[in-house]
């Protein structure tokens, strides 16, 4: 895990053209994975630069050691944080995230009751990612 400022680098995110190919490439080259994929993600509410435009995006989340790897595919040309950086057909690094481990542990503890109460109603991908995060913070 690298360092960004005073905090460990936790996530690297990449805009890609094909999630399945990216997952396979990162698994073959680096041993990353397994990955959890959410196809054509939809939000209950969405706002991009003051407009309700929602891009059609799919996400994949997995780990390479302690670093989360995120792949993002935007399926259309709707204005978005991804199209701000890359045109349709282009791909590359999008973002990195660093964090304070003790603050994240405290946040997970504070959310425990919420997850217990709503467990049966939450997307399984969210539960899975939370469990992976908790295990890595232990």
N, CA, C and O atoms as a GROMACS GRO file, in nm:
protein
  552
    1UNK      N    1   0.086  -0.117   0.000
    1UNK     CA    2   0.000   0.000   0.000
    1UNK      C    3   0.090   0.123   0.000
    1UNK      O    4   0.178   0.135   0.085
    2UNK      N    5   0.069   0.213  -0.094
    2UNK     CA    6   0.146   0.336  -0.102
    2UNK      C    7   0.097   0.439  -0.003
    2UNK      O    8   0.003   0.415   0.072
    3UNK      N    9   0.161   0.555  -0.004
    3UNK     CA   10   0.124   0.663   0.088
    3UNK      C   11   0.083   0.785   0.005
    3UNK      O   12   0.151   0.820  -0.092
    4UNK      N   13  -0.028   0.848   0.044
    4UNK     CA   14  -0.075   0.971  -0.019
    4UNK      C   15  -0.090   1.072   0.094
    4UNK      O   16  -0.177   1.057   0.180
    5UNK      N   17  -0.006   1.174   0.094
    5UNK     CA   18  -0.004   1.266   0.208
    5UNK      C   19   0.046   1.189   0.330
    5UNK      O   20   0.151   1.124   0.324
    6UNK      N   21  -0.028   1.196   0.439
    6UNK     CA   22   0.008   1.123   0.561
    6UNK      C   23  -0.066   0.992   0.575
    6UNK      O   24  -0.052   0.924   0.677
    7UNK      N   25  -0.145   0.955   0.477
    7UNK     CA   26  -0.233   0.839   0.491
    7UNK      C   27  -0.202   0.732   0.387
    7UNK      O   28  -0.153   0.762   0.278
    8UNK      N   29  -0.229   0.606   0.422
    8UNK     CA   30  -0.206   0.498   0.326
    8UNK      C   31  -0.300   0.509   0.206
    8UNK      O   32  -0.417   0.545   0.220
    9UNK      N   33  -0.248   0.477   0.090
    9UNK     CA   34  -0.329   0.472  -0.032
    9UNK      C   35  -0.420   0.351  -0.022
    9UNK      O   36  -0.373   0.239  -0.001
   10UNK      N   37  -0.549   0.373  -0.037
   10UNK     CA   38  -0.646   0.266  -0.020
   10UNK      C   39  -0.705   0.218  -0.152
   10UNK      O   40  -0.733   0.099  -0.167
   11UNK      N   41  -0.725   0.308  -0.247
   11UNK     CA   42  -0.796   0.272  -0.369
   11UNK      C   43  -0.732   0.336  -0.491
   11UNK      O   44  -0.683   0.449  -0.486
   12UNK      N   45  -0.732   0.261  -0.601
   12UNK     CA   46  -0.697   0.313  -0.732
   12UNK      C   47  -0.814   0.282  -0.823
   12UNK      O   48  -0.864   0.169  -0.824
   13UNK      N   49  -0.859   0.380  -0.901
   13UNK     CA   50  -0.973   0.359  -0.989
   13UNK      C   51  -0.933   0.393  -1.133
   13UNK      O   52  -0.861   0.489  -1.158
   14UNK      N   53  -0.982   0.312  -1.225
   14UNK     CA   54  -0.948   0.326  -1.366
   14UNK      C   55  -1.075   0.324  -1.450
   14UNK      O   56  -1.163   0.240  -1.429
   15UNK      N   57  -1.084   0.416  -1.546
   15UNK     CA   58  -1.189   0.410  -1.646
   15UNK      C   59  -1.140   0.315  -1.754
   15UNK      O   60  -1.030   0.333  -1.807
   16UNK      N   61  -1.219   0.215  -1.786
   16UNK     CA   62  -1.180   0.113  -1.884
   16UNK      C   63  -1.291   0.097  -1.987
   16UNK      O   64  -1.403   0.144  -1.968
   17UNK      N   65  -1.259   0.030  -2.095
   17UNK     CA   66  -1.358   0.004  -2.198
   17UNK      C   67  -1.430  -0.129  -2.178
   17UNK      O   68  -1.543  -0.147  -2.225
   18UNK      N   69  -1.366  -0.223  -2.108
   18UNK     CA   70  -1.425  -0.354  -2.088
   18UNK      C   71  -1.388  -0.405  -1.949
   18UNK      O   72  -1.272  -0.434  -1.922
   19UNK      N   73  -1.488  -0.416  -1.862
   19UNK     CA   74  -1.462  -0.458  -1.724
   19UNK      C   75  -1.408  -0.600  -1.719
   19UNK      O   76  -1.310  -0.627  -1.649
   20UNK      N   77  -1.470  -0.692  -1.791
   20UNK     CA   78  -1.427  -0.832  -1.785
   20UNK      C   79  -1.283  -0.850  -1.831
   20UNK      O   80  -1.206  -0.924  -1.769
   21UNK      N   81  -1.246  -0.782  -1.938
   21UNK     CA   82  -1.107  -0.791  -1.985
   21UNK      C   83  -1.011  -0.731  -1.884
   21UNK      O   84  -0.902  -0.784  -1.861
   22UNK      N   85  -1.049  -0.619  -1.822
   22UNK     CA   86  -0.963  -0.554  -1.722
   22UNK      C   87  -0.945  -0.644  -1.600
   22UNK      O   88  -0.834  -0.658  -1.549
   23UNK      N   89  -1.053  -0.705  -1.554
   23UNK     CA   90  -1.044  -0.797  -1.441
   23UNK      C   91  -0.948  -0.912  -1.474
   23UNK      O   92  -0.861  -0.946  -1.394
   24UNK      N   93  -0.966  -0.970  -1.591
   24UNK     CA   94  -0.881  -1.084  -1.630
   24UNK      C   95  -0.735  -1.042  -1.641
   24UNK      O   96  -0.646  -1.115  -1.596
   25UNK      N   97  -0.710  -0.926  -1.702
   25UNK     CA   98  -0.572  -0.878  -1.718
   25UNK      C   99  -0.506  -0.855  -1.582
   25UNK      O  100  -0.393  -0.899  -1.560
   26UNK      N  101  -0.576  -0.788  -1.490
   26UNK     CA  102  -0.519  -0.760  -1.358
   26UNK      C  103  -0.502  -0.889  -1.277
   26UNK      O  104  -0.407  -0.902  -1.200
   27UNK      N  105  -0.592  -0.983  -1.295
   27UNK     CA  106  -0.576  -1.112  -1.227
   27UNK      C  107  -0.454  -1.186  -1.281
   27UNK      O  108  -0.372  -1.237  -1.204
   28UNK      N  109  -0.442  -1.194  -1.413
   28UNK     CA  110  -0.331  -1.265  -1.475
   28UNK      C  111  -0.196  -1.201  -1.445
   28UNK      O  112  -0.099  -1.270  -1.415
   29UNK      N  113  -0.190  -1.067  -1.453
   29UNK     CA  114  -0.062  -0.997  -1.434
   29UNK      C  115  -0.022  -0.982  -1.288
   29UNK      O  116   0.096  -0.996  -1.254
   30UNK      N  117  -0.120  -0.953  -1.202
   30UNK     CA  118  -0.086  -0.915  -1.064
   30UNK      C  119  -0.148  -1.005  -0.958
   30UNK      O  120  -0.109  -0.996  -0.841
   31UNK      N  121  -0.243  -1.092  -0.995
   31UNK     CA  122  -0.312  -1.175  -0.896
   31UNK      C  123  -0.424  -1.102  -0.826
   31UNK      O  124  -0.469  -1.146  -0.720
   32UNK      N  125  -0.472  -0.993  -0.884
   32UNK     CA  126  -0.580  -0.915  -0.821
   32UNK      C  127  -0.711  -0.993  -0.823
   32UNK      O  128  -0.734  -1.076  -0.911
   33UNK      N  129  -0.795  -0.965  -0.725
   33UNK     CA  130  -0.929  -1.024  -0.722
   33UNK      C  131  -0.951  -1.106  -0.597
   33UNK      O  132  -0.862  -1.119  -0.513
   34UNK      N  133  -1.070  -1.161  -0.586
   34UNK     CA  134  -1.180  -1.159  -0.682
   34UNK      C  135  -1.245  -1.020  -0.690
   34UNK      O  136  -1.222  -0.935  -0.604
   35UNK      N  137  -1.324  -1.000  -0.793
   35UNK     CA  138  -1.392  -0.872  -0.815
   35UNK      C  139  -1.543  -0.890  -0.804
   35UNK      O  140  -1.599  -0.993  -0.840
   36UNK      N  141  -1.606  -0.786  -0.753
   36UNK     CA  142  -1.752  -0.779  -0.747
   36UNK      C  143  -1.794  -0.676  -0.852
   36UNK      O  144  -1.741  -0.565  -0.855
   37UNK      N  145  -1.890  -0.713  -0.938
   37UNK     CA  146  -1.930  -0.628  -1.050
   37UNK      C  147  -2.074  -0.582  -1.033
   37UNK      O  148  -2.162  -0.662  -1.000
   38UNK      N  149  -2.097  -0.455  -1.055
   38UNK     CA  150  -2.232  -0.399  -1.059
   38UNK      C  151  -2.253  -0.342  -1.198
   38UNK      O  152  -2.193  -0.240  -1.234
   39UNK      N  153  -2.339  -0.407  -1.277
   39UNK     CA  154  -2.366  -0.363  -1.413
   39UNK      C  155  -2.474  -0.256  -1.416
   39UNK      O  156  -2.576  -0.268  -1.349
   40UNK      N  157  -2.452  -0.152  -1.494
   40UNK     CA  158  -2.550  -0.046  -1.518
   40UNK      C  159  -2.609   0.006  -1.386
   40UNK      O  160  -2.730   0.004  -1.365
   41UNK      N  161  -2.520   0.052  -1.300
   41UNK     CA  162  -2.557   0.103  -1.168
   41UNK      C  163  -2.654   0.221  -1.179
   41UNK      O  164  -2.636   0.309  -1.263
   42UNK      N  165  -2.756   0.221  -1.096
   42UNK     CA  166  -2.853   0.331  -1.092
   42UNK      C  167  -2.859   0.386  -0.950
   42UNK      O  168  -2.855   0.311  -0.853
   43UNK      N  169  -2.870   0.518  -0.938
   43UNK     CA  170  -2.883   0.584  -0.809
   43UNK      C  171  -3.030   0.623  -0.787
   43UNK      O  172  -3.104   0.645  -0.883
   44UNK      N  173  -3.070   0.632  -0.661
   44UNK     CA  174  -3.204   0.681  -0.630
   44UNK      C  175  -3.219   0.827  -0.670
   44UNK      O  176  -3.321   0.867  -0.726
   45UNK      N  177  -3.116   0.905  -0.641
   45UNK     CA  178  -3.112   1.045  -0.684
   45UNK      C  179  -2.972   1.070  -0.739
   45UNK      O  180  -2.875   1.007  -0.696
   46UNK      N  181  -2.963   1.160  -0.832
   46UNK     CA  182  -2.834   1.186  -0.894
   46UNK      C  183  -2.826   1.332  -0.934
   46UNK      O  184  -2.925   1.391  -0.978
   47UNK      N  185  -2.710   1.391  -0.917
   47UNK     CA  186  -2.688   1.530  -0.954
   47UNK      C  187  -2.546   1.541  -1.009
   47UNK      O  188  -2.450   1.505  -0.941
   48UNK      N  189  -2.535   1.591  -1.129
   48UNK     CA  190  -2.404   1.616  -1.188
   48UNK      C  191  -2.400   1.762  -1.233
   48UNK      O  192  -2.471   1.801  -1.326
   49UNK      N  193  -2.318   1.840  -1.168
   49UNK     CA  194  -2.303   1.983  -1.200
   49UNK      C  195  -2.438   2.055  -1.208
   49UNK      O  196  -2.462   2.136  -1.297
   50UNK      N  197  -2.524   2.022  -1.109
   50UNK     CA  198  -2.652   2.089  -1.099
   50UNK      C  199  -2.761   2.037  -1.190
   50UNK      O  200  -2.870   2.095  -1.196
   51UNK      N  201  -2.735   1.927  -1.260
   51UNK     CA  202  -2.836   1.868  -1.347
   51UNK      C  203  -2.864   1.724  -1.302
   51UNK      O  204  -2.780   1.663  -1.237
   52UNK      N  205  -2.982   1.672  -1.335
   52UNK     CA  206  -3.015   1.535  -1.295
   52UNK      C  207  -2.966   1.428  -1.394
   52UNK      O  208  -3.012   1.314  -1.388
   53UNK      N  209  -2.873   1.462  -1.482
   53UNK     CA  210  -2.821   1.366  -1.580
   53UNK      C  211  -2.745   1.255  -1.509
   53UNK      O  212  -2.653   1.281  -1.431
   54UNK      N  213  -2.782   1.132  -1.536
   54UNK     CA  214  -2.711   1.018  -1.478
   54UNK      C  215  -2.648   0.936  -1.588
   54UNK      O  216  -2.717   0.887  -1.677
   55UNK      N  217  -2.518   0.922  -1.583
   55UNK     CA  218  -2.447   0.842  -1.682
   55UNK      C  219  -2.475   0.694  -1.659
   55UNK      O  220  -2.499   0.652  -1.546
   56UNK      N  221  -2.473   0.617  -1.765
   56UNK     CA  222  -2.489   0.472  -1.757
   56UNK      C  223  -2.351   0.412  -1.732
   56UNK      O  224  -2.268   0.406  -1.822
   57UNK      N  225  -2.327   0.368  -1.608
   57UNK     CA  226  -2.196   0.317  -1.570
   57UNK      C  227  -2.207   0.180  -1.504
   57UNK      O  228  -2.308   0.146  -1.442
   58UNK      N  229  -2.100   0.104  -1.519
   58UNK     CA  230  -2.083  -0.023  -1.449
   58UNK      C  231  -1.954  -0.014  -1.370
   58UNK      O  232  -1.859   0.054  -1.410
   59UNK      N  233  -1.951  -0.083  -1.256
   59UNK     CA  234  -1.834  -0.080  -1.167
   59UNK      C  235  -1.789  -0.221  -1.134
   59UNK      O  236  -1.869  -0.314  -1.130
   60UNK      N  237  -1.660  -0.235  -1.108
   60UNK     CA  238  -1.604  -0.358  -1.053
   60UNK      C  239  -1.511  -0.318  -0.940
   60UNK      O  240  -1.434  -0.223  -0.953
   61UNK      N  241  -1.518  -0.390  -0.829
   61UNK     CA  242  -1.433  -0.364  -0.713
   61UNK      C  243  -1.364  -0.494  -0.674
   61UNK      O  244  -1.428  -0.598  -0.661
   62UNK      N  245  -1.235  -0.487  -0.655
   62UNK     CA  246  -1.157  -0.601  -0.608
   62UNK      C  247  -1.034  -0.550  -0.536
   62UNK      O  248  -1.016  -0.430  -0.519
   63UNK      N  249  -0.951  -0.642  -0.492
   63UNK     CA  250  -0.831  -0.603  -0.418
   63UNK      C  251  -0.706  -0.662  -0.479
   63UNK      O  252  -0.706  -0.772  -0.534
   64UNK      N  253  -0.601  -0.585  -0.467
   64UNK     CA  254  -0.466  -0.628  -0.496
   64UNK      C  255  -0.390  -0.603  -0.366
   64UNK      O  256  -0.349  -0.491  -0.338
   65UNK      N  257  -0.370  -0.708  -0.287
   65UNK     CA  258  -0.318  -0.691  -0.152
   65UNK      C  259  -0.418  -0.610  -0.072
   65UNK      O  260  -0.536  -0.645  -0.067
   66UNK      N  261  -0.372  -0.503  -0.010
   66UNK     CA  262  -0.458  -0.416   0.071
   66UNK      C  263  -0.518  -0.301  -0.008
   66UNK      O  264  -0.590  -0.218   0.048
   67UNK      N  265  -0.490  -0.293  -0.137
   67UNK     CA  266  -0.538  -0.182  -0.218
   67UNK      C  267  -0.660  -0.223  -0.299
   67UNK      O  268  -0.657  -0.322  -0.373
   68UNK      N  269  -0.768  -0.145  -0.285
   68UNK     CA  270  -0.887  -0.170  -0.365
   68UNK      C  271  -0.862  -0.121  -0.507
   68UNK      O  272  -0.811  -0.011  -0.528
   69UNK      N  273  -0.898  -0.205  -0.602
   69UNK     CA  274  -0.890  -0.168  -0.743
   69UNK      C  275  -1.033  -0.154  -0.793
   69UNK      O  276  -1.115  -0.244  -0.776
   70UNK      N  277  -1.062  -0.041  -0.855
   70UNK     CA  278  -1.196  -0.017  -0.911
   70UNK      C  279  -1.184   0.004  -1.061
   70UNK      O  280  -1.100   0.080  -1.108
   71UNK      N  281  -1.268  -0.067  -1.134
   71UNK     CA  282  -1.280  -0.045  -1.278
   71UNK      C  283  -1.417   0.017  -1.304
   71UNK      O  284  -1.517  -0.022  -1.244
   72UNK      N  285  -1.420   0.113  -1.394
   72UNK     CA  286  -1.542   0.187  -1.428
   72UNK      C  287  -1.557   0.184  -1.579
   72UNK      O  288  -1.462   0.212  -1.652
   73UNK      N  289  -1.676   0.151  -1.626
   73UNK     CA  290  -1.709   0.162  -1.767
   73UNK      C  291  -1.828   0.257  -1.778
   73UNK      O  292  -1.929   0.238  -1.711
   74UNK      N  293  -1.815   0.359  -1.862
   74UNK     CA  294  -1.931   0.442  -1.893
   74UNK      C  295  -1.979   0.400  -2.030
   74UNK      O  296  -1.904   0.403  -2.128
   75UNK      N  297  -2.107   0.361  -2.036
   75UNK     CA  298  -2.164   0.303  -2.158
   75UNK      C  299  -2.223   0.407  -2.253
   75UNK      O  300  -2.267   0.372  -2.363
   76UNK      N  301  -2.224   0.534  -2.214
   76UNK     CA  302  -2.282   0.637  -2.301
   76UNK      C  303  -2.198   0.764  -2.293
   76UNK      O  304  -2.094   0.766  -2.228
   77UNK      N  305  -2.242   0.869  -2.360
   77UNK     CA  306  -2.167   0.996  -2.363
   77UNK      C  307  -2.228   1.103  -2.274
   77UNK      O  308  -2.195   1.221  -2.288
   78UNK      N  309  -2.316   1.064  -2.183
   78UNK     CA  310  -2.376   1.160  -2.091
   78UNK      C  311  -2.265   1.231  -2.014
   78UNK      O  312  -2.171   1.165  -1.969
   79UNK      N  313  -2.272   1.362  -1.997
   79UNK     CA  314  -2.170   1.432  -1.918
   79UNK      C  315  -2.154   1.369  -1.780
   79UNK      O  316  -2.253   1.336  -1.715
   80UNK      N  317  -2.030   1.353  -1.736
   80UNK     CA  318  -2.003   1.286  -1.608
   80UNK      C  319  -1.862   1.319  -1.562
   80UNK      O  320  -1.784   1.381  -1.635
   81UNK      N  321  -1.830   1.277  -1.440
   81UNK     CA  322  -1.694   1.294  -1.389
   81UNK      C  323  -1.595   1.211  -1.470
   81UNK      O  324  -1.475   1.241  -1.471
   82UNK      N  325  -1.643   1.108  -1.538
   82UNK     CA  326  -1.556   1.024  -1.620
   82UNK      C  327  -1.533   1.088  -1.757
   82UNK      O  328  -1.421   1.090  -1.808
   83UNK      N  329  -1.640   1.141  -1.817
   83UNK     CA  330  -1.628   1.207  -1.948
   83UNK      C  331  -1.556   1.342  -1.935
   83UNK      O  332  -1.506   1.394  -2.034
   84UNK      N  333  -1.549   1.397  -1.814
   84UNK     CA  334  -1.469   1.518  -1.794
   84UNK      C  335  -1.322   1.490  -1.824
   84UNK      O  336  -1.249   1.579  -1.868
   85UNK      N  337  -1.278   1.366  -1.800
   85UNK     CA  338  -1.138   1.330  -1.819
   85UNK      C  339  -1.111   1.254  -1.948
   85UNK      O  340  -1.006   1.273  -2.010
   86UNK      N  341  -1.204   1.170  -1.987
   86UNK     CA  342  -1.181   1.080  -2.100
   86UNK      C  343  -1.299   1.081  -2.196
   86UNK      O  344  -1.414   1.078  -2.153
   87UNK      N  345  -1.271   1.084  -2.325
   87UNK     CA  346  -1.374   1.073  -2.427
   87UNK      C  347  -1.414   0.926  -2.441
   87UNK      O  348  -1.341   0.837  -2.397
   88UNK      N  349  -1.529   0.902  -2.504
   88UNK     CA  350  -1.574   0.766  -2.528
   88UNK      C  351  -1.464   0.690  -2.603
   88UNK      O  352  -1.412   0.738  -2.703
   89UNK      N  353  -1.430   0.572  -2.555
   89UNK     CA  354  -1.325   0.490  -2.616
   89UNK      C  355  -1.189   0.507  -2.553
   89UNK      O  356  -1.101   0.423  -2.571
   90UNK      N  357  -1.169   0.615  -2.477
   90UNK     CA  358  -1.042   0.635  -2.407
   90UNK      C  359  -1.051   0.568  -2.270
   90UNK      O  360  -1.160   0.548  -2.216
   91UNK      N  361  -0.936   0.534  -2.216
   91UNK     CA  362  -0.933   0.477  -2.082
   91UNK      C  363  -0.805   0.518  -2.012
   91UNK      O  364  -0.707   0.556  -2.075
   92UNK      N  365  -0.809   0.509  -1.878
   92UNK     CA  366  -0.690   0.544  -1.802
   92UNK      C  367  -0.721   0.561  -1.655
   92UNK      O  368  -0.833   0.537  -1.609
   93UNK      N  369  -0.620   0.603  -1.582
   93UNK     CA  370  -0.632   0.624  -1.438
   93UNK      C  371  -0.732   0.734  -1.410
   93UNK      O  372  -0.730   0.837  -1.476
   94UNK      N  373  -0.820   0.714  -1.312
   94UNK     CA  374  -0.920   0.815  -1.279
   94UNK      C  375  -0.899   0.876  -1.142
   94UNK      O  376  -0.905   0.998  -1.129
   95UNK      N  377  -0.875   0.796  -1.039
   95UNK     CA  378  -0.866   0.854  -0.905
   95UNK      C  379  -0.791   0.761  -0.811
   95UNK      O  380  -0.776   0.642  -0.836
   96UNK      N  381  -0.743   0.820  -0.702
   96UNK     CA  382  -0.684   0.746  -0.592
   96UNK      C  383  -0.747   0.795  -0.463
   96UNK      O  384  -0.791   0.910  -0.454
   97UNK      N  385  -0.751   0.710  -0.365
   97UNK     CA  386  -0.809   0.748  -0.236
   97UNK      C  387  -0.717   0.702  -0.124
   97UNK      O  388  -0.669   0.588  -0.124
   98UNK      N  389  -0.694   0.790  -0.032
   98UNK     CA  390  -0.617   0.757   0.088
   98UNK      C  391  -0.711   0.772   0.207
   98UNK      O  392  -0.814   0.839   0.198
   99UNK      N  393  -0.676   0.712   0.319
   99UNK     CA  394  -0.764   0.719   0.435
   99UNK      C  395  -0.688   0.707   0.565
   99UNK      O  396  -0.574   0.660   0.569
  100UNK      N  397  -0.753   0.749   0.670
  100UNK     CA  398  -0.703   0.735   0.806
  100UNK      C  399  -0.766   0.608   0.865
  100UNK      O  400  -0.886   0.604   0.890
  101UNK      N  401  -0.684   0.506   0.885
  101UNK     CA  402  -0.732   0.374   0.927
  101UNK      C  403  -0.817   0.379   1.054
  101UNK      O  404  -0.920   0.314   1.060
  102UNK      N  405  -0.776   0.455   1.154
  102UNK     CA  406  -0.852   0.458   1.280
  102UNK      C  407  -0.989   0.522   1.261
  102UNK      O  408  -1.086   0.481   1.325
  103UNK      N  409  -0.998   0.624   1.174
  103UNK     CA  410  -1.128   0.686   1.147
  103UNK      C  411  -1.221   0.589   1.075
  103UNK      O  412  -1.340   0.585   1.104
  104UNK      N  413  -1.167   0.511   0.982
  104UNK     CA  414  -1.250   0.413   0.910
  104UNK      C  415  -1.298   0.302   1.003
  104UNK      O  416  -1.413   0.259   0.994
  105UNK      N  417  -1.211   0.256   1.092
  105UNK     CA  418  -1.253   0.153   1.189
  105UNK      C  419  -1.367   0.206   1.275
  105UNK      O  420  -1.466   0.136   1.298
  106UNK      N  421  -1.354   0.329   1.322
  106UNK     CA  422  -1.460   0.389   1.405
  106UNK      C  423  -1.590   0.402   1.326
  106UNK      O  424  -1.698   0.380   1.381
  107UNK      N  425  -1.581   0.438   1.200
  107UNK     CA  426  -1.699   0.450   1.114
  107UNK      C  427  -1.768   0.314   1.095
  107UNK      O  428  -1.891   0.306   1.101
  108UNK      N  429  -1.689   0.210   1.074
  108UNK     CA  430  -1.748   0.076   1.060
  108UNK      C  431  -1.821   0.034   1.187
  108UNK      O  432  -1.930  -0.022   1.181
  109UNK      N  433  -1.762   0.061   1.300
  109UNK     CA  434  -1.826   0.028   1.428
  109UNK      C  435  -1.956   0.106   1.443
  109UNK      O  436  -2.058   0.052   1.487
  110UNK      N  437  -1.954   0.235   1.407
  110UNK     CA  438  -2.073   0.317   1.423
  110UNK      C  439  -2.187   0.273   1.330
  110UNK      O  440  -2.303   0.302   1.358
  111UNK      N  441  -2.155   0.205   1.220
  111UNK     CA  442  -2.256   0.160   1.126
  111UNK      C  443  -2.304   0.018   1.152
  111UNK      O  444  -2.395  -0.030   1.083
  112UNK      N  445  -2.248  -0.050   1.248
  112UNK     CA  446  -2.278  -0.192   1.271
  112UNK      C  447  -2.427  -0.216   1.292
  112UNK      O  448  -2.483  -0.308   1.232
  113UNK      N  449  -2.492  -0.138   1.375
  113UNK     CA  450  -2.634  -0.158   1.402
  113UNK      C  451  -2.718  -0.136   1.276
  113UNK      O  452  -2.812  -0.210   1.250
  114UNK      N  453  -2.683  -0.036   1.198
  114UNK     CA  454  -2.750  -0.010   1.071
  114UNK      C  455  -2.743  -0.133   0.980
  114UNK      O  456  -2.844  -0.175   0.924
  115UNK      N  457  -2.624  -0.190   0.966
  115UNK     CA  458  -2.608  -0.306   0.879
  115UNK      C  459  -2.682  -0.428   0.933
  115UNK      O  460  -2.737  -0.506   0.855
  116UNK      N  461  -2.686  -0.446   1.064
  116UNK     CA  462  -2.761  -0.557   1.123
  116UNK      C  463  -2.910  -0.540   1.096
  116UNK      O  464  -2.977  -0.635   1.056
  117UNK      N  465  -2.961  -0.420   1.118
  117UNK     CA  466  -3.104  -0.395   1.100
  117UNK      C  467  -3.148  -0.408   0.954
  117UNK      O  468  -3.258  -0.456   0.927
  118UNK      N  469  -3.063  -0.367   0.861
  118UNK     CA  470  -3.102  -0.364   0.720
  118UNK      C  471  -3.038  -0.473   0.635
  118UNK      O  472  -3.052  -0.473   0.512
  119UNK      N  473  -2.968  -0.565   0.698
  119UNK     CA  474  -2.890  -0.665   0.625
  119UNK      C  475  -2.969  -0.732   0.513
  119UNK      O  476  -2.918  -0.744   0.401
  120UNK      N  477  -3.091  -0.776   0.540
  120UNK     CA  478  -3.171  -0.849   0.441
  120UNK      C  479  -3.218  -0.762   0.325
  120UNK      O  480  -3.264  -0.813   0.223
  121UNK      N  481  -3.205  -0.631   0.339
  121UNK     CA  482  -3.253  -0.539   0.236
  121UNK      C  483  -3.141  -0.471   0.158
  121UNK      O  484  -3.167  -0.397   0.063
  122UNK      N  485  -3.018  -0.494   0.198
  122UNK     CA  486  -2.904  -0.430   0.132
  122UNK      C  487  -2.856  -0.513   0.013
  122UNK      O  488  -2.866  -0.636   0.015
  123UNK      N  489  -2.804  -0.447  -0.090
  123UNK     CA  490  -2.745  -0.523  -0.201
  123UNK      C  491  -2.632  -0.610  -0.148
  123UNK      O  492  -2.549  -0.564  -0.069
  124UNK      N  493  -2.628  -0.734  -0.191
  124UNK     CA  494  -2.524  -0.827  -0.143
  124UNK      C  495  -2.384  -0.777  -0.174
  124UNK      O  496  -2.290  -0.804  -0.100
  125UNK      N  497  -2.368  -0.702  -0.286
  125UNK     CA  498  -2.236  -0.648  -0.320
  125UNK      C  499  -2.189  -0.550  -0.212
  125UNK      O  500  -2.071  -0.546  -0.179
  126UNK      N  501  -2.282  -0.470  -0.158
  126UNK     CA  502  -2.248  -0.374  -0.053
  126UNK      C  503  -2.205  -0.447   0.074
  126UNK      O  504  -2.107  -0.410   0.138
  127UNK      N  505  -2.279  -0.548   0.110
  127UNK     CA  506  -2.246  -0.628   0.229
  127UNK      C  507  -2.109  -0.694   0.211
  127UNK      O  508  -2.027  -0.694   0.303
  128UNK      N  509  -2.086  -0.751   0.093
  128UNK     CA  510  -1.959  -0.818   0.064
  128UNK      C  511  -1.842  -0.720   0.073
  128UNK      O  512  -1.740  -0.751   0.134
  129UNK      N  513  -1.857  -0.603   0.014
  129UNK     CA  514  -1.749  -0.504   0.017
  129UNK      C  515  -1.724  -0.454   0.159
  129UNK      O  516  -1.609  -0.431   0.196
  130UNK      N  517  -1.829  -0.438   0.238
  130UNK     CA  518  -1.812  -0.396   0.377
  130UNK      C  519  -1.736  -0.502   0.456
  130UNK      O  520  -1.647  -0.470   0.536
  131UNK      N  521  -1.770  -0.628   0.435
  131UNK     CA  522  -1.700  -0.737   0.504
  131UNK      C  523  -1.554  -0.743   0.464
  131UNK      O  524  -1.467  -0.765   0.548
  132UNK      N  525  -1.525  -0.724   0.335
  132UNK     CA  526  -1.384  -0.720   0.290
  132UNK      C  527  -1.309  -0.605   0.356
  132UNK      O  528  -1.196  -0.622   0.402
  133UNK      N  529  -1.372  -0.489   0.359
  133UNK     CA  530  -1.309  -0.373   0.422
  133UNK      C  531  -1.282  -0.398   0.570
  133UNK      O  532  -1.173  -0.368   0.620
  134UNK      N  533  -1.380  -0.452   0.640
  134UNK     CA  534  -1.364  -0.480   0.783
  134UNK      C  535  -1.248  -0.578   0.806
  134UNK      O  536  -1.169  -0.560   0.899
  135UNK      N  537  -1.238  -0.679   0.722
  135UNK     CA  538  -1.130  -0.776   0.737
  135UNK      C  539  -0.994  -0.712   0.714
  135UNK      O  540  -0.898  -0.746   0.782
  136UNK      N  541  -0.986  -0.621   0.619
  136UNK     CA  542  -0.858  -0.556   0.590
  136UNK      C  543  -0.819  -0.452   0.695
  136UNK      O  544  -0.701  -0.422   0.712
  137UNK      N  545  -0.918  -0.399   0.765
  137UNK     CA  546  -0.889  -0.301   0.870
  137UNK      C  547  -0.858  -0.367   1.003
  137UNK      O  548  -0.806  -0.302   1.094
  138UNK      N  549  -0.888  -0.495   1.016
  138UNK     CA  550  -0.868  -0.566   1.145
  138UNK      C  551  -0.722  -0.574   1.181
  138UNK      O  552  -0.688  -0.629   1.286
   0.00000   0.00000   0.00000
